[in-house]
Amino acid sequence: MKNMLVEMKVDVDKVRAETPRAGLLGQGASGESLKSQLDLASERINSTLSHLSDALIKFYDGTDRAAKELTGVDEEAGAWGRAMTAGVAMVSQPLSLNLGKDDRPDALPIPIPFLPVPPGLLQEMQSRAEIIGSSSGEDGA
């Protein structure tokens, strides 16, 4: 699309309306009146072509800017998707594996686990989770 816009601008810049030379339409009052009308029309056509050329440049710039912003959005969406995948993987693990871990950079300095669970019970929960996990893997479940 950007190439097409460049080609259009080149084509528009080639076109210019020429005014008739003096005396071509006659020396009388009607010839002079017609020449002034054609001069005004030529000026308006050339002005319109100039504005069209400028608009094509602005449209090209807008298209280029939009393409760059879409690329940035894709990169941000990819980072968001990776964060969501990591979050789903973390919450899919048994609760006992996630207790005591908080590697978020903005985590509050609260000792984890902050639940009133004795450390011995946490170790037993993790051992049972490992036993259940290894036994379900052997059964083919």
N, C-alpha and C positions, 0 to 999 in steps of 0.2 A: 504494500500500500504506500509506503514511504517513497519507493521508487516511482510509482505512478504520480504522486504529488509533485515530485521534482520534475518529471517530464511535462506535467501540466503547466507548471510555472514557466518552464523554458518556452513552451508553445505560446502561452499568454504574453510573455515578454516580447515575442517576435511580432505580434500584431499591433499595428498603430494605424489610426484613422488619419489620413492626410487631408489637409484643407485645400480647396481648389485655389489655384494661383489667380492673382488679380487679372481681371478682364476676361477670364475664361467664360463667365456666364453673361457677358455683355457689359457695355458701359452705362447702360441706363439705370434708372432708379430700381426697377424690379430685379435686375441682375445683381446690383449691390445689396439689395435686401436679401435676396436668396443666398448670396455669398456670406453675409453675416449670420444667417440661420445655419448654414452648413459649417461655418467656423465654430459656432456655439455647440452644434451637435458633435463635431469632431473632438472638441475639448471635453465634452461630457463622456464620450466613448472612451477616450484615452484616460480620463480620470477613473472611470469605472474599471478599466483594465488594470490600472495601477493598484487600485484597491483590491481587486481580485488577486493580483500577484502577492500583495501583502498578506491577504487572508490565507492563501495557500501556504505561505511560510509559517504563519501562526498555527495552522492546522497541522503541518508537518511537526512543528515543535511540540504541540499538544499530544500528537500520536507518539512521538518519541518519549515524552515524559510519562505517558500512560504505560507504555511498554516497560519502562524502567521501574515504575511503581508496582506493576504486576509481578515483576521478578522479585522485588522486595517482599511482597505479600506471600509469594510462594515460599521464600526462604523462612519467613516468620511462621508460616503454617507448618513447615517441616519441623522447626524447632518445637513448636507447640505439640505436634504429633508425637515427637520423641519423648517429650516430658509426660504426655498422657500415657504412652506405652510403659514408661518406667514406673509411673504411679500405679497403673493396673497390675504390673508385675509385682510391685511391693505389696499391694493389698490382697493379692491372690495367695500370698504365702500364709502359712498358719500364724495366728496372732503371736504365739510365743517366739517366733523367729524375729518378729519386728519389735518386740519390747526391748528396750535398752538401746535402740538404734535411732538416732536422729541426726542425719548428716546434712540437714538443710542449712544453708548459710545464714538464714534469717531466724533460726530457731532460738527461742528464749532460753536463757541459761537455767532451766529447771532440771533438776536431776531426773533422769529417766531410768527405770520406770517410776513415775510419780504416783502410780496406784499403790495402795497399801498392801502390796503382795510381798511376802518374805522371799529372799533370794533362793532359798532352798526349794520353795514351791515353783519358782520360775525354772530352775534346773530340772525339776521333775517333769514339768509341762513340756519342756523342750525334748527331754529324753523320750517321753511318750510319743511326741509328734514325730521324732526320728524313727522310732520303732514302727509306728503306724505307717509312716511313709515308706520304710524299707519293706515291710511285710506286704503292702498293697502292690509294690513294684514286682515282688516275687510271684504273686498270684496272677499277674497279668491284668489286674484291674486298672 
